[in-house]
Each structure stands twice: as C-alpha cells, then as structure tokens.
Amino acid sequence: MNTRHLTLLCLAGLVAGGAHAASTGLDLATAERLATTARASCAALGKDIAVAVVDASGQTLLQSRSASVGPHNLEAARRKAFTSLSTRQPTLQLGRQARSQPDTAGLQYLPELLLLGGGQPLRQDAAVVGAIGVAGGGGPENDDACALAAARSLQP
C-alpha cells in the first residue's frame, strides 16, 4: 500500500469517527423531543413546567416554560440539568444523599449546583451526552418523574 492510499484510509477513518461522534451527541431536534416528552408527562399529572436540556459540555441547548409557571423555574430547570450532567446522577437522589451524609453536605454551596429533584442525565449507550432539568411541576418527585420519562425516551 502506498502513502497516498494510507493517507486516504486515515482520512476516511477520521471522517467516519467524526460522523459517529456527531451521531452520539445531543442535538436541538433531540432536545425538543425530550422537552415535549417531559411536558406531556407533567401534563398527565395536571402540571405545567419549565424545562431545560444541556449538552455534554453543559451548554444549554433548550430552555422553555409554560406561561403559568413562575419565571424563576426556568433557571431552576437549567441548574438541575447542569447538576445532573456534572454529577452524572439524578438530582433527587443527589439532594437526598447530600442532606443525609455529612461528607456531601457541602455540595449545596457550589454556585451552579441545585440539589432539588428534577434533573436526569441523558445517556446513549454508556456515555452521558447531556441532561434534562424540569422545574415547576408541583414538587421534586413530580419534576423527577417528568425528567425521567424524557430521559427514558432517549433509550432504544
């Protein structure tokens, strides 16, 4: 095999690898579908919500709220999503752990973390590709259930 063929094979591998990385990432269309699923899940409970979706780097892909939900819930949803992404676990579980274990109690003082139920990591295969946060759904258990419904919809 000559150098030119080897170079072309390497470039083809890079392109294929990049396509694979893009296909496993979180895009706006997926974020919109996740938000719709979360809204529908909370609507079944008779609740309107604010919802946020962040990508694997913590950047906000989507934020929205129903007009009947207080504006502070939009920031709460974003912070729940960020917290779940950062810790790679549901925020309801994290908050309960932090309140029950002195070793993790200090997490509540980190500025971006919000230790309230409603944040769920989003996984594709074994990788965390982002997170969803829900707020304003009538309590941490409702918020968590609606975010979990959305996160599960991402699984095959």
N, C-alpha and C positions, 0 to 999 in steps of 0.2 A: 504494500500500500504506500503510495507516495504522500508527500507532505500536504499536497492540496486536498486529497481525499480525507486525510486525517483531520485537517482544519475544518472541512465541511461537516464531517461527522461530529466534531466537537461543537460547532455552531448549532447543528441540529439538536444536539443534546441540551444545550443551553436554552434554546427556544422551547423545546418540549418541557424542560424543567420549569421555565417561566410560565408556560401555559398551565402546568399542573399547580404551581403556586397560586396563580390567579383563580383557578377553579376551586381551590380550597379556601379562599379568602371570603370575606363578607362584603357584599356589595349593596348598593342602595335598594335594588329591587328586592333582595332578600330581607333587608331591614324593614322595608314597607310591609312585606308579607308577615314578618314576625310581629310588627306593631298591630296589624289587622287582627291577627290571631289573639294577641293579648287583649285587645279591645273587645273582641267577641266573647272571650272567656269571662271578662268582667261584666259585660252587658248581661250575660246569663245570670249573674249574681245581682243584677239591678244596679250596677255601679258604672259610672264614667271614670276615666282615668287620664293620667298623664303617662307618657311612655317615652323612653329613650333607648337608643341602640348605639353601642360603641364598637369600633373595630378592635383588632388585636393589639393595636398600639395605643388604645384609649381615646382615639379621636371620635367625636360624635358624628355618626352617620345620619341620625334622625332624632328629632325631638318633636313631640306634638302633645297637645292636651285638649280635652273637651272643654267647651266654654263654661260648663258648670263646675269645673274643677279649679280650685284656687291656683293662682299663678306660681306660688312657692313650690307646688308639686312638680313643676317642670324641672326645676333644679334638683329636687329630691330624686326624681327618676334618673337623671343623668348621673348623680353621685352614687346612687345604688348600682347602676350599670358599671360605673368605673370601679367601685369597690369590689364587685363580684369578679370583674376581669382581673383586677390587681391581685386578689387573693385566690382566684380560681375556685371559688365556692359560693354557694347561695348565701345571701346576706342575712336571711332569717337565722340560719344555722350559725353563721359567724357572730352575729349580735348576741345570740344566746350563750355561745361559748365565752365571748368577751365578758359578759356580765357574771358568769359563774366561775371563771378561772382568773385568779389574780395576775397570772403571767400574761394574759392577753387583754386585760382591762385597759391598758394604755392605748390600744388601737383607737378608742373613741376620740382621742385627742389629735389624731392625724387629720390635717385640714380637709383633704379631699374624700376621706372615707366616711360613709354613712352606714351605721350598723343597725339598719332597720330592714325588715323583711320586704322583699320585692325585687331583689337583684338576682339574676341567674346567669351563670356562664353559658356561653354558646359553644358547643363542641361539634367538630366534624372529625370523624374517626377519633383519635385520641387527643387531637390538638384543640386548644381553646382558641377560637377565631374571633371572639368578641364577647359581648354580654348585653343583656337587656335589663332595663330597670322600669318598674311600674310604681306609681305613687297615686294616692288619692282614691284608692279603691275601697276604703272603709276599714282599713286596718292592715297590719303587717301580714296576717295569714291570707287575706284576700289578695293583696298585692303579690305575695309569693306564689299563690296558686295561678294567677293570671300570667305571671312571668314564666312559671314552669310550663304551663300549657304551650306558650310560644316556643320556649327552648326545646321542648319535646317534638314540636312540629318540624324542627330542623333535622331530626334524626330520620334515617331511611326506614 
